[in-house]
Amino acid sequence: MLTYLIIIVVLALLFDFINGFHDTANAIATSISTRALSPRVAIAMAATLNFVGAMVSSKVAKTVGGSIANPAKIENGVEIVIATLLAAIIWNLLTWYLAIPSSSSHTLLGSLAGAVIAGAGIHAVNWNGFTQIIIILVLSPIIAFALGYLIMILIKYIVIWSGNTSRSKLNRIFRTLQILSAGLLSYSHGGNDAQKAMGIIVFGLVAAGVQTDLEVPLWVKIAAALAMGLGTSIGGWRIIKTVSGKIVKIEPINGFASDLTSALVIQFSTHIGKPLSTTHVISSAIIGTGSVMRFHEVQWGTVGRMLITWVITIPISIALAFSIYFVLFRLIF
């Protein structure tokens, strides 16, 4: 059992590390694209604020650890967590290699459901809790798109009303504002995404009988926050190129609006303890603000490929985790 727990912690931190360079790239893509921040400064800032954000709350971790299945009552809970993390890591690496900004949240939660079905039966899944999480995952990008669209329109009216229509002057102003919005977004990202790894570790600890509740131990918080911060420092240039240049041209004004929109949506979801896809939120905010600026220049082909990936991630993750559990713990061990 101790060996399995060590494997869980290592895999969870590896997932968090991958999440750092896979998803955090989205948080700093716009500020790098508009040259508000140099890549080195942006990554250093994001890594630091991801760590800070990850240490602040544990509401999302408790949701991940207890909403899809009850780790205290489930059969084969430790093995289920191992299969979950292996499936999530495989899908994250595949989509990173293909430079597709998919969701680490979707793959982790889908993988957990698939592994639970394989290890304890379909009845062991808390479908009510799973459905509630899926609803948030589906609604959040729609809200981000709509809010980004409205914020961009509001900013345009403020700019017109103020009379500051000089492009060079506006770029200077909004590049400065982007430093603040990118920092807020990085902090918000750490507060939601790092907690998913914390939640899955706690799931394993409860399933193994090491602890009886879903409280996140301090060492888990620190380890997950460090793993995500380290992953962020690696970069994630493949995803940055897709988000910053292959959806719509980003200027400082809509870059700021996108970052602000994303941070607001993520902060609200974290406050109510719900995991969401920061990837989907950030990409949708960029599409929403970009639609106001240059609707006909939005690369809808890229958007379409992203949407397909978003739709297929959960069912693929369920099937992948189910298969990994079956092969590892039914056929091999």
Residue pairs with C-beta under 8 A, 6 or more apart in sequence:
1 78
1 208
4 78
4 79
4 82
4 208
5 78
5 204
5 205
5 208
5 210
7 82
8 78
8 81
8 82
8 85
8 200
8 201
8 204
9 201
9 204
9 223
11 82
11 85
11 86
11 89
12 81
12 85
12 197
12 200
12 201
12 204
12 224
13 197
13 223
13 224
13 227
14 85
14 89
14 227
15 85
15 88
15 89
15 92
15 104
15 108
15 197
15 200
16 194
16 197
16 224
16 227
16 228
16 231
17 227
17 228
17 230
17 231
18 89
18 92
18 93
18 96
18 104
18 231
19 92
19 104
19 193
19 194
19 196
19 197
19 228
19 231
20 47
20 50
20 227
20 228
20 229
20 230
20 231
20 232
20 233
20 234
20 236
21 96
21 231
21 232
21 234
21 235
21 236
22 92
22 95
22 96
22 104
22 231
22 236
22 239
23 103
23 104
23 189
23 193
23 236
23 239
23 278
23 279
24 46
24 47
24 50
24 186
24 189
24 193
24 228
24 231
24 232
24 236
25 101
25 235
25 236
25 237
25 238
25 239
25 240
25 243
26 101
26 189
26 239
26 243
26 278
26 279
26 282
26 283
27 46
27 182
27 185
27 186
27 189
27 259
27 262
27 278
27 282
28 37
28 42
28 43
28 45
28 46
28 182
28 186
28 240
29 239
29 240
29 243
29 244
29 250
29 282
30 178
30 182
30 243
30 244
30 250
30 255
30 258
30 259
30 286
31 37
31 42
31 178
31 179
31 181
31 182
31 255
31 259
32 38
32 39
32 42
32 240
32 244
33 240
33 244
33 245
33 250
33 255
34 171
34 174
34 175
34 178
34 250
34 251
34 252
34 255
35 175
36 174
36 175
36 176
36 178
36 179
36 182
36 252
36 255
37 45
37 178
37 179
37 182
39 235
42 182
43 232
43 233
43 235
44 233
45 182
45 183
45 186
46 182
46 186
46 189
46 232
47 229
47 230
47 232
47 233
48 229
49 183
49 186
49 187
49 190
50 186
50 187
50 189
50 190
50 194
50 225
50 228
50 229
50 232
51 190
51 225
51 226
51 228
51 229
52 187
52 190
53 186
53 187
53 188
53 189
53 190
53 191
53 192
53 194
54 190
54 191
54 194
54 195
54 198
54 221
54 224
54 225
54 228
54 229
55 221
55 222
55 225
56 191
57 191
57 195
57 270
58 195
58 198
58 215
58 216
58 221
59 195
59 270
59 271
59 272
59 273
60 191
60 192
60 195
60 196
60 199
60 269
60 270
60 273
60 274
60 275
61 195
61 196
61 198
61 199
61 202
61 214
61 216
62 199
62 202
62 214
62 215
62 216
62 273
63 133
63 199
63 273
63 274
63 275
64 108
64 109
64 112
64 195
64 196
64 198
64 199
64 200
64 203
64 275
65 71
65 198
65 199
65 200
65 202
65 203
65 206
65 214
66 129
66 203
66 214
67 126
67 129
67 130
67 132
67 133
68 109
68 112
68 113
68 116
68 125
68 126
68 129
68 130
68 133
69 80
69 112
69 116
69 120
69 124
69 125
69 126
69 203
70 126
71 77
71 202
71 203
71 204
71 206
71 207
72 206
72 207
72 212
74 80
74 116
74 119
74 120
74 124
74 207
75 119
75 120
75 124
76 119
76 120
76 329
77 119
77 120
77 203
77 204
77 206
77 207
77 208
78 204
78 207
78 208
79 119
79 325
79 328
79 329
80 112
80 115
80 116
80 118
80 119
80 120
80 207
80 325
81 112
81 115
81 200
81 203
81 204
81 207
82 328
83 111
83 114
83 115
83 118
83 119
83 321
83 324
83 325
83 328
83 329
84 108
84 111
84 112
84 114
84 115
84 200
84 321
85 111
85 200
86 321
86 324
86 328
87 107
87 111
87 114
87 115
87 317
87 320
87 321
87 324
88 104
88 107
88 108
88 111
88 317
88 321
90 320
91 102
91 107
91 111
91 313
91 316
91 317
91 320
92 102
92 104
92 107
95 101
95 102
95 309
95 313
96 236
96 238
96 239
97 238
99 238
99 239
99 241
99 242
100 242
100 305
100 306
100 309
101 239
101 242
101 243
101 279
101 283
101 306
102 279
102 306
102 309
102 310
102 313
103 137
103 277
103 279
103 280
103 310
103 313
104 193
104 196
104 277
104 279
105 137
105 193
105 196
105 275
105 276
105 277
105 278
105 279
106 137
106 277
106 310
106 313
106 314
106 317
107 313
107 314
107 317
108 196
108 200
108 317
109 130
109 133
109 134
109 137
109 275
109 314
109 317
110 313
110 314
110 315
110 316
110 317
110 318
110 321
111 317
111 318
111 320
111 321
112 200
112 203
112 321
113 125
113 130
113 318
113 321
114 317
114 318
114 319
114 320
114 321
114 322
114 325
115 321
115 322
115 324
115 325
116 124
116 125
117 124
117 125
117 318
117 322
118 321
118 322
118 323
118 325
118 326
119 325
119 329
132 274
133 274
133 275
134 314
136 269
136 274
136 275
136 276
137 275
137 276
137 277
137 280
140 265
140 269
140 276
140 277
140 280
140 281
140 284
141 277
141 280
141 281
141 283
141 284
141 310
142 284
143 265
144 261
144 262
144 265
144 280
144 281
144 282
144 284
144 285
144 288
145 284
145 285
145 287
145 288
146 288
147 261
147 264
147 265
147 285
147 288
148 257
148 258
148 261
148 262
148 284
148 285
148 286
148 287
148 288
148 289
149 288
149 289
149 291
149 292
151 257
151 260
151 261
151 289
152 253
152 254
152 257
152 288
152 289
152 292
152 293
153 292
155 253
155 256
155 257
156 292
159 165
159 170
159 253
164 170
164 173
170 252
170 253
171 251
171 252
171 253
173 252
174 251
174 252
174 253
174 255
174 256
175 252
177 252
177 256
178 252
178 255
178 256
178 259
181 255
181 256
181 259
181 260
181 263
182 259
184 259
184 260
184 263
185 259
185 260
185 262
185 263
185 266
185 282
186 232
187 263
188 262
188 263
188 266
188 267
188 270
188 278
189 266
189 278
190 225
190 228
190 229
191 266
191 267
191 270
192 266
192 269
192 270
192 275
192 276
192 278
193 228
193 278
194 224
194 225
194 227
194 228
195 216
195 224
195 270
195 275
196 275
197 224
197 227
197 228
198 216
198 220
198 221
198 224
199 214
199 216
199 275
201 220
201 224
202 211
202 214
202 215
202 216
202 217
202 220
205 211
205 217
206 212
206 213
206 214
211 217
242 302
243 282
243 283
243 286
244 250
246 299
246 302
247 283
247 286
247 287
247 290
247 298
247 299
247 302
247 303
248 254
248 286
248 287
248 290
248 291
248 293
248 294
248 297
248 298
248 299
249 290
249 293
249 294
249 297
250 258
250 286
250 290
251 293
253 293
254 286
254 289
254 290
254 292
254 293
257 285
257 289
258 282
258 285
258 286
258 288
258 289
258 290
259 285
261 285
261 288
261 289
262 278
262 281
262 282
262 285
265 276
265 281
265 285
266 276
266 278
266 281
269 275
269 276
277 310
280 310
283 306
287 298
287 303
290 297
290 298
291 298
